Amino acid sequence: MGENKHTPSKPGWYWAKWKIADDGTRDGGELTPSDRWEVVEVVDNGGEDPADKLRVSVSGVEKTQSVENFFWGDRIIKADIMTELVAALQASTHALRSYQYGNAATELAESIAGKNDAVLSKIGGA
């Protein structure tokens, strides 16, 4: 199977299409392959083996699945984090407009940068 550029590298919620089921998955032959995008949760299994560290939890399926069993779409950003992201972007825009008109407040820049870093860290961007 070809490498997927969107394959998750950390836990979170993602869009995915289920290609194949792990051996022993109840109704795996009926559930896969699926041509439907669905939201799945990627969880940290705590395993030492990198191939088994992340597992995929599919709604209604009792057994977690291998990450390689899916075509991957984008990671989903939760609504509350999206709200924080928009607020951080608005604050940045206001600060830049302030600088545009001659304000050179380094405290403002430091404060905004700190808030932006905090929001970015929540979505894996920092």
C-alpha positions as CSV (number, residue, x, y, z in Angstrom):
1,M,0.0,0.0,0.0
2,G,1.3,3.4,-0.9
3,E,2.4,6.0,1.7
4,N,-0.3,8.5,2.6
5,K,0.9,12.1,3.0
6,H,-1.8,12.7,5.7
7,T,-1.1,9.7,7.8
8,P,-1.4,10.8,11.5
9,S,1.7,11.2,13.5
10,K,-0.1,12.0,16.8
11,P,-3.4,11.4,18.5
12,G,-6.5,13.3,17.5
13,W,-9.6,13.2,15.4
14,Y,-9.3,12.8,11.7
15,W,-11.2,12.2,8.5
16,A,-10.6,8.7,7.1
17,K,-11.8,6.1,4.6
18,W,-11.4,2.6,6.0
19,K,-9.6,0.3,3.5
20,I,-9.2,-3.0,5.3
21,A,-9.9,-4.3,8.8
22,D,-7.4,-5.9,11.1
23,D,-7.7,-9.7,11.5
24,G,-10.3,-10.7,14.0
25,T,-12.4,-7.5,13.6
26,R,-16.1,-8.5,13.9
27,D,-17.9,-7.8,10.6
28,G,-14.6,-6.4,9.1
29,G,-15.4,-8.0,5.7
30,E,-18.7,-6.2,5.6
31,L,-17.5,-2.8,6.9
32,T,-14.5,-2.6,4.5
33,P,-13.5,-1.3,2.1
34,S,-15.5,1.9,2.7
35,D,-15.7,4.7,0.2
36,R,-17.3,7.0,2.8
37,W,-15.3,9.6,4.7
38,E,-15.9,9.3,8.4
39,V,-14.5,10.8,11.6
40,V,-12.2,8.4,13.5
41,E,-10.1,8.9,16.7
42,V,-6.4,8.2,16.6
43,V,-5.2,7.1,20.1
44,D,-1.8,6.6,21.6
45,N,-1.7,2.9,22.4
46,G,1.5,3.4,24.5
47,G,3.3,0.6,22.6
48,E,7.0,0.5,22.1
49,D,6.8,-0.6,18.5
50,P,6.3,2.5,16.3
51,A,4.0,0.5,14.0
52,D,1.6,-0.1,16.9
53,K,2.0,3.1,18.9
54,L,-1.0,4.8,17.3
55,R,-4.2,2.9,16.8
56,V,-7.5,4.0,15.2
57,S,-10.8,3.8,17.1
58,V,-13.8,3.6,14.7
59,S,-17.3,4.4,16.1
60,G,-19.3,1.2,16.6
61,V,-16.2,-1.1,16.2
62,E,-15.0,-2.9,19.3
63,K,-11.4,-3.4,18.1
64,T,-8.9,-0.6,17.4
65,Q,-7.4,-0.7,13.9
66,S,-3.9,-0.2,12.4
67,V,-3.2,3.3,11.1
68,E,-2.1,1.7,7.8
69,N,-5.7,0.4,7.2
70,F,-7.0,3.8,6.2
71,F,-6.8,6.5,3.5
72,W,-6.3,9.7,5.5
73,G,-7.9,13.1,5.2
74,D,-7.3,16.1,7.3
75,R,-7.0,16.4,11.1
76,I,-10.1,17.9,12.6
77,I,-9.7,21.1,14.7
78,K,-12.2,21.2,17.6
79,A,-14.7,24.1,17.6
80,D,-13.3,25.7,20.8
81,I,-9.8,25.6,19.5
82,M,-11.0,27.2,16.2
83,T,-12.6,30.0,18.2
84,E,-9.3,30.6,20.0
85,L,-7.4,30.5,16.7
86,V,-9.7,33.1,15.2
87,A,-9.4,35.3,18.3
88,A,-5.6,35.0,18.1
89,L,-5.6,36.0,14.5
90,Q,-7.8,39.0,15.2
91,A,-5.5,40.1,18.0
92,S,-2.5,39.8,15.6
93,T,-4.2,41.9,13.0
94,H,-5.1,44.6,15.5
95,A,-1.5,44.7,16.7
96,L,-0.1,44.9,13.2
97,R,-2.5,47.7,12.4
98,S,-1.3,49.5,15.5
99,Y,2.3,49.1,14.5
100,Q,1.4,50.4,11.0
101,Y,0.3,53.6,12.6
102,G,3.4,54.1,14.7
103,N,2.8,52.2,17.9
104,A,6.0,50.4,18.9
105,A,4.8,48.6,22.1
106,T,7.0,45.6,22.5
107,E,4.8,44.4,25.4
108,L,1.9,44.1,23.0
109,A,3.9,42.0,20.6
110,E,5.2,39.7,23.4
111,S,1.6,39.2,24.7
112,I,0.1,38.4,21.3
113,A,3.0,36.1,20.4
114,G,2.5,34.2,23.6
115,K,-1.2,33.8,23.1
116,N,-0.6,32.7,19.4
117,D,2.0,30.1,20.5
118,A,-0.4,28.7,23.1
119,V,-3.2,28.2,20.5
120,L,-0.8,26.8,17.9
121,S,0.5,24.3,20.3
122,K,-3.0,23.0,20.8
123,I,-3.3,22.2,17.1
124,G,0.2,21.0,16.6
125,G,1.5,24.1,14.8
126,A,4.2,25.2,17.2
